[in-house]
Every structure is written in structure tokens, then in C-alpha cells.
Amino acid sequence: MHQTLNKKIVWITGASSGIGRALAVEAARRGARLILSGRNEAALRETARECGAATGSGNAAQADVDGGANSRHTERALLPFDLADISACTDAARRAEAIFGRIDVLVLNAGVSQRAKFADTSPEVFDTIMRTNFSASVALTRAVLPGMRARSSGTIVAVSSIAGLMGAPWRTAYSASKHALAGFFGSLRAELYGSGIQISMVYPGFVRTAISENAFTGNGLKHGELDPLQQAGQDPAVTARIVWNRVDAGALDIRVAFDFKAWLGVFLSRHAPRLFIRSISKHGGL
Ligand SMILES: NC(=O)c1ccc[n+]([C@@H]2O[C@H](COP(=O)([O-])OP(=O)(O)OC[C@H]3O[C@@H](n4cnc5c(N)ncnc54)[C@H](OP(=O)(O)O)[C@@H]3O)[C@@H](O)[C@H]2O)c1
């Protein structure tokens, strides 16, 4: 399936930062109307401003914080909510569909990482990561899918991770949540075969964002440090262009920002698991 973004209604979670913000700006450039979600309203507003600057439309100020009916006349609406609260997800999906009347493309990009061993991670933090990265994606998909089915068209883009393709120490919950996305969407994709609905999984390697700084430690505090691999990672704007090009081409699984180490890690984890475990345990993760 080939789908262009022009005039499409695109709802992006995690649009306040990093990859999500870059996906929003690139989608705006390609003519999409956007619903921008995250918790940080001021940061969402900045994303809307950057979208306006990228398109020269300058109408970011019209973005409607509460996602009300006024948004019908804007190119971008802000819809802040907390994904870790599953009932808030269902409510947000209802409001998102009301903003422009439908969702053509749902981008499940938001996520929180982890920097703590399993033994040091509280059950609450573990559950919050699973809810934010996985259960919330299921809830939003459940809410948006009936509309897509009724129209026999739609695209869901789910952002997993290299840690969704292999295990990684200090990321038991994160890696589990990203593997769960692949299991869920891989199964759903088969159920939706022939329905006109496309599901694209994105597996970023290393992109220069605040993901490691925002990662939870075992007690839920922020890790607060930028990992060297992210620091040297791909420019999110480049990542966004590649992702949209591949989604547009109907790609099902998109590996992006993979350096040699990333390819090697995934290969070894499959074909030489003992060697993989030994090497990844030495340098402490991805
Ligand atoms: N950067 C990489 O190298 C890399 C590699 C593999 C996978 N990924 C994946 O890429 C996606 C985007 O991450 P990023 O790198 O752009 O990191 P980021 O800059 O930390 O952005 C994370 C986004 O998720 C949102 N978010 C986090 N918790 C949330 C919650 N409880 N409710 C609502 N929104 C929440 C944040 O918004 P608020 O703070 O406003 O809530 C923010 O917009 C994630 O799924 C991540 O796992 C990134």
C-alpha cells in the first residue's frame, strides 16, 4: 500500500521531544494535519511552532490545547495526556477522533526507557514502563481501529527499538515492552490482512534524543545522563525522513539509525547467543 501524508490526519504520541517531534515536523512538511500528544504542554506547543515554521503556515498559535471543536479549523491540535493512565488513553482517543473527525495515521512513538537492573527496579516502575510503552499502545489501537476498519483504510506506526529485537541489560522492562509491541502488532497485522489497514513497526538503533536522560532508574527517578551511543546517534530529522519514506512505501518493519554495532548485536543475539550475552554484559548494554 502506498500512502501519501498530504491532507492526512496524523496523531503522534511523544510529539513533545526527540523522534516524535521530528516525525511531526516532517509530516507537517508533507502536508499532514496533526494531533500532537505528550504530557509537556509547553513542549508540544514548541513542536507545533516548529511545524508552522517548517511549512511557513505560521498557524501554530491556533493549536487548541484542549482538543476542542475549534481545532477543526487548525492544522495542528495539542492533546496532552499521560499514557501511563490507561483510562486517560481511552478518553484521549475519543477526543482525538473528535478533533478532525477521524484518524488516518496513528503514530505510537512515545516511550520511556530504563537504566536499572531487574533486581533494583521496583514493581511500580516496571509496571509504569510496561503501561507507557505497551498497554497504552494497545488501548489507543483498540480505540482507533474501529474507525479505520469502517473506512477500510488507515496506518498504525508503532515505534519499538533495537531492544525490541534483542535483550539488553539494565532494560528488562523496556526490552520486554518493546518485544511485546512486536508480538501484538505482528499478530494484529495478520488479523487485518486484506483490510486496507497498514501496520508498520519501527526499530530505531541510536538516535540523538533525550531518551537515556529521561530513562527511569529503579526507583522511578530520571537517569539524567545522555548515553554515548545516543550522543553519537542519528539526527532525529534524518530518522523522521527515513521513517516516513518507508511508511509511505508500505514497509512493515523499518530498521533505522542502525550502525554496525546495532546490526552485529541483533545478529549475534540470534545466531551466537552465548557470545552475545558475554559481550553485552561487559559493556553494560546497547
Ligand atoms: N533515541 C533512540 O536512540 C531510540 C532508540 C530506540 C527506540 N527509541 C524509541 O523512540 C521513541 C521516542 O523516543 P525519543 O528517543 O524521542 O525519546 P524522548 O526524547 O525521551 O521522547 C520521549 C517522548 O515520549 C513521551 N512520553 C514519555 N512518557 C510518557 C507518558 N507517560 N505519557 C505521555 N507521553 C510520554 C515524552 O513526552 P512528555 O515528556 O511530554 O510526556 C516524549 O515526547 C520511544 O518509544 C523510544 O523507546 C528511541
The ligand as an ORCA input file, in Angstrom:
! r2SCAN-3c Opt
* xyz 0 1
  N      16.559      7.684     20.715
  C      16.888      6.428     20.474
  O      18.072      6.112     20.253
  C      15.828      5.360     20.458
  C      16.245      4.043     20.170
  C      15.275      3.045     20.138
  C      13.940      3.354     20.349
  N      13.569      4.633     20.618
  C      12.140      4.891     20.852
  O      11.743      6.072     20.183
  C      10.604      6.615     20.838
  C      10.802      8.116     21.027
  O      11.839      8.319     21.975
  P      12.903      9.514     21.854
  O      14.200      8.900     21.550
  O      12.388     10.586     21.003
  O      12.969      9.961     23.413
  P      12.490     11.263     24.182
  O      13.118     12.463     23.583
  O      12.725     10.987     25.618
  O      10.921     11.341     23.890
  C      10.022     10.504     24.554
  C       8.618     11.016     24.292
  O       7.673     10.136     24.947
  C       6.767     10.922     25.693
  N       6.343     10.211     26.894
  C       7.114      9.543     27.787
  N       6.375      9.090     28.811
  C       5.093      9.497     28.563
  C       3.870      9.359     29.272
  N       3.796      8.707     30.442
  N       2.765      9.917     28.751
  C       2.817     10.588     27.571
  N       3.949     10.741     26.845
  C       5.075     10.216     27.339
  C       7.544     12.180     26.074
  O       6.640     13.254     26.243
  P       6.383     14.039     27.638
  O       7.658     14.076     28.387
  O       5.873     15.371     27.173
  O       5.324     13.253     28.305
  C       8.396     12.408     24.832
  O       7.700     13.168     23.887
  C      10.453      5.842     22.152
  O       9.423      4.882     22.025
  C      11.788      5.140     22.310
  O      11.680      3.958     23.052
  C      14.481      5.638     20.689
*
